[in-house]
Amino acid sequence: MAVRSVARPSRRDTPASRPDGAPRRRHDWTGLLFVLPFLVFFVAFLVWPLLAGLGTATTSAGLSTSGEFVGLDNFIDALRDPDVWTSLGNTLWFTLLSTPILVLVGLVLALLVHQLTPARWFWRLSFFAPFLLPSSVVALIFVWIFQPDFGMADGMLAAIGLNPGIGWLSDPSMAMFSIVLTTTWWTVGFNFLLYLAALQSIPQHFYEAAAIDGAGDWRRLWSITLPLLGRTTGLVVVLQLLASLKVFDQIYLMTSGGPGTSTIPVIQYVYEIGFTNFRVGYASAISYLFFALVLVIALVQLRLFGNRKESDR
């Protein structure tokens, strides 16, 4: 007669339990050790500067002096400063002008290159190469292009019979459009690359099935390509909005915020207040007001795209 033995689970295999019967959690600190170097840099270079900047915004600190505690006076003065509102308006105007153009042009370029078979690498390189140029080089090129009388822009207008006397950078009503044109040529390559990668990831059998059903090129574009690019478009819009709100270098190099204050962005105004007028505390207060504006825009975007994702499910 065979004797069956029932194997009891060893103490090592059974989960540890508390006196009330609930399983005891085992803490593993290995993951924390892996992220600890990043955590140190995150606290040292992001959290601490944010807290220190907020403290500076409540003082009358200068460039080399600590200053006195003034509470919320800097924030109140910033809200009453017309130059703050002018620079904020210019920043928002630049963002509204540049974001739709950069998203649409990037999408159109990616669609065209995706359809091209010969020399596709050449077009990818041509459209992305300007993005690799430093802002100083781009500014020098376009300042020369927009020169009155002998610049390339006026030359092209004269070649097609139009009046070349446009003050591309000297007319307050034209300067922002010239900067948007420069920014489009310079940075559209990044959006183009994101869209091109997304297009190459769309399964080909979708298009083959649509072709069997008799769908033409435009129907496949509207019914397959654009809907499947929805998440990429959301990412491109978010990144482009944040990049446009931080505009500084090309404007500073091309117009220095002029003519007058027609193109001065808020970051340039903060720079001038802090490093030209030596009012570091006041400049910090303006920076935090701008940070609050960017935070509100980011939360609105998160709410909009969050609702869209839930509706897609």
KEPA-858596 format. One record per atom (N, C-alpha, C): x, y, z. Coordinates in steps of 0.05 Angstrom, whole numbers, plus 5000, padded with zeros to 4 digits. Atoms other than C-alpha are relative to their C-alpha. Layout:
! residues N
XYZ...
END
This chain:
! residues 313
501749765000500050005000501850255000498449765002502950654978499150225020500649784981503351215028500450264987499849745012501851895001500850215021499249784982505252475033499350274988500849735009502553175027502250195007497849814995508053685018498950255011500849754988507154265064501750234989498549785010509154935039502150095021497949924981515655155069499550285010500449734989516055775112500950214982499049805018520056105059498150074977501949965022514556005006497550155008502449864991508856275048500550295004499649724996507957025047499850075029500149914972509257365112497450145005502649884994502857585147500150145026500249854975501058075201498249855019501750144981497357865264497050014992502849985008490758105233499449844975500450175024491657625173500750134974499349865025493458155121502949944993497350065008499657995080501950235006498049804993505858355102501550084975498549905024509158795049503049995005497150014999516458695035501150244986498849765011520359325023502649934986497550045015525659284969501150274992498849735005530259884967501850014976498250015023533859664904499350214980500949805020529660104859500850285008499249734990530960714903502950054995497149965004538460604897500550074970499649955028537760604821499350294993500949745007533961264819501350225017498849814981537961594875501850214986498449795013543161934829498350204985501749815014537662234786498550185020501449854980533862444849501750225011498249804990539862814875500350244981499849795020540663204810497350154997502649885002533163324807499550215022500449824977533063634876502050244998498049795000539564024866499650214978500149825023538164314797497150084992502849925007530464364795498450095025501749934976527064344863501250235016498749794985532164764900500050274986500349745014532565314846497250114999502849904999524965344844499450135027500649904973524465444919501750265005498349764996530365934920499050244984501149795017527366334862497550125012502549904988520666374898500750175025499249834978524266634960501150264991498949755010528067144919497850194990502249835010521467394888498650155022501249854977519267614958501950195013498049814989525368054968500650224980499149795018528368684939502949954991497250085006534668304919500950124974498749915024539468594868501849794989498250205012544668264826502249915020497950074981549868284883499250055029500949954973545568454943497649825007502250184992540768014983497350145002502549844999535568564994498449935025501850044977529868595045497549854991502550155005523568185051497850214994502149815008517868545015497349864996502550155003512568005015499149974971501150035027508068024954500150264984499949745014509868734933501049964971499050045027513868484873497949894981502250125017507968074847497950224994502049795004503268664857501050214979498849815019508069134821500049894971499950125026508768634764497250004986502750005011501168594755499250284991500649725007500969364751501950114979498049905019506869414703499049964971501050045028504469554631502049864982498150155017510969294602499949705004500450294996509668614633497749904983502250095016502968584599500650024970499249985028505968824533501749764992498250235007511368284534498449745001501750245000506267754554498249994975501650005024501767974497501649934975498350075023507567934448500649705000499450294998509267234473497649844991502450155008502166994466499450044970500449955028501567324397501949834983498150175015507866974373499149715002500950284997505166314401497649944982502450055017498466384366500750004970499349995028501866564300501749754992498150205009507366044300499149715004500750274994504165424331498449874977501550135022498865274276501749974975498450015025503865424220502049775003498050214997509264974249498949725001501350274999504464394262499149934972501150075026501164434193502349964980497850035019507664544154501649745005498750254993510963964191498549764990501650225009505163514175500049974969500050015029504963704101502649904989497350095009512463614092500349705005499750294995512162924125498349844981501650145020506362714080501349994973498749995026510062934018502549824999497650165000516662604037499349705003500850284997513061964058499149874974500950105027510261903987502249994980497850005019516862043953501749755003498350235000520961443934502950074993497249945007527161723899501150225018498549814984532162093943498550095025501449934976527862064005501850105022498049914979534062134049500850294996499249735005535762784014497950205011502249824990528963104031499950005030499950014970529362854103502250175010497849844991536163164110499550304995500449725007534163814075498050145020502049884982528063934120500950005029499250014972531363734185502650155006497449884996538264054175499850285013500149744986536164774194499649995030500450024971533964524262502649965016497450044987541264354277501650255002498449755000543665064265499650155027500449834976544965514326498450254993501849775004540366104335501550244989498549775010545966604322500449994969499750035029547166324252497450054986502649965012539766314236499350305000500649724998539067034260501750164979498349855019544967274217499049954971501050065027542166924155497550164994502549875006535267224161500150305004499649714999537567914182501150094973499049935026541367924116497749974979502250045019535267644078498050235001502049794996530768184108501150284998498849745003535568754094498450164978501449855021531969324057501850054976498749945026533869453984501649774989498350215012539168913975499549735012500550264988536268344017498649814981501250205018533867703985496950024999502949984999526667814008499050224981500849795018526068483973500749944971499350085027529668203913497949814987502050195010524567643906497450154994502449845006518768143911500350164975499549845024521968583858500049824975499950185024522967973812497249934990502750075009515467833811498350254997501449765006513568563802498650135023501349874976511568743874501850215011498449784988513769343914501849895021498150114981520069153952500550165025499449824977519769714003498649925026501250104975517369284061502150015022498250004977520569404129499749755015500550274988521168674147500550005030499449994971524468814214499850285012500249734990523569564220497150105003502849924998515969604212498849855023501250154977512369444278497949804992502250195008506669114240501149764985498950235015511368654201502149855015497750124987516968494250499349725012500750264988513267934287499549794978500450205022511167604221502749914989497350085010518467614198501349815019498850194980520567274263498649734999501550265003515066754255501049854975498950125024517566624184502749875005497350104993524666544210499849755017500350234982522466074266498949764985501150225015518465654218502149864984497850125015524465544172501949855018498050104983528865404231499149745015500850214981524764924275497949814989502150185010519664584230501049724996498850275004524464004220499449815022500550174977523163744290497249884998502850105003515563684279499949824975500050175024516863404209501149725007498850264993521162854239498149835017502050144984515862664291497849894983502250105017510462624238500949784981499050205019514862234190500349725014499850254985516361714244497249875005502850104995508861654260498949894974501150105025507161564186501249734993498750255007512261004178499149775018501050214982509060634237497249924995502850085007502060594206500249754984499950255015500859874183499150034971500649965029500759824107497449854993502450155008494959324107497550175003502349824999490159884127499550124973500349885026491560224061499349804978500750205020491259574022497049925002502950064997484359414051498350224990501549775010481960114036500150014969499850005029484560063964498249794988501850215010480759403955497150095001502749894998474459763978499550244982500449785019475560303926500650275010499449734989477960863971502350134985497949845014481961403935502150115020497949894983487961783960499050185022501149814980484062333994498449865021501650154980479261844028501949855019498250144982485161444055501450205018498849804983488362084080498250085023501849904979482162324117499049785019501250214984479761644141502049825014498050184987486261284158502450165011497549874992492361734160499650205022500349794980489862334198498949905027500850114974485961944251502249855015497850154986491961494265502350185008497949814991496362114272499050175023501149834980491862394326501750035025498349984976496362224385502550154994497649855007502462484349499450294997500749725002498863124333499750135028500249894972497163214407502750055012497349964990504463114425501450244987498749785015506863594371498950275010501349754991501864134393501050085028499149944973503964074466502950105000497249925001511364114451500450264986499749755015510464674401499050245017501049794983506365094449502050085022498049944979511565034504502450134988497749885013517165194455499550284992500749735009513565804428499850195024500249824976512066074498502750075011497349944990519566044513501750154980498549865021521566454452501750225012498249794990527566894465502250074980497449945013534066814426499750124973500249895027531866934354498950295000501149734998527867554375502250195010497949834989533567824417502250064980497949965019538567734361499250154975500949875025534267994304498950285004501349744997530368574333500550125028499649914972532368624407497350095013502749924989524868674421498750224985501149775014523769254373498649924974499849714994521769664337498250085024501449934975519769984403499949765018500450254984516869414444498149814985502050155016512969094386500649705000499450285000516668424391501349895025498650094976519468394461498549775014501450214986517767724493500450035030499949974971516767634568502749915011497450094989523367254577502150214995498149785004527267824546499650225021500549794980523768314593501049915027498950104974525567874653503050035000497149985002532767854628500950295003499249724998533068614621499650115028500549914973529968734689502149895019498150124982534668244723502950074996497149975005541268354688500850274988499449735009540669064661499350205022500949824978536669404716500849895028499150124975539468934770497849975021502250044982532568814801499349704999500350295002533168064811497549905014502550084986527468004861497550064983502349935017522668364815499949814975499950185023524967944755499149725008501050274992523767304795497050005003502950004997516667524811498749994972501150025027515267634736500349724989499650275010518266954721497949815012502050184988513466614770497250064990502649945013507466984741499949864973500050135026509566724672499949705004500150284994510666034702497149915006502850064994503466054728498349994975501550005025500966234659500549754984499450255014504665654627498749765013501350234985502065184681497049994994502950005006494865404667499649894972500250105027495865274592500549704999499450295000498964594606497649845012502250144988493164404651497549994982502349995019487964624599500549794978499450205020491564204547499749725010500350264988491863614594497149925003502850064997484463674607498749944973501150045026482763734533500849734988499150255012487063144510499249765017501050224983484962734571497149934993502850055008477662814552499949864973500050125027479362634480500749715001499250284998482861994500497749835012502250164989476961784543497849964980502150025020472161924486500849804978499250195020476461504439499849715008500250274990475960894484497249874994
END
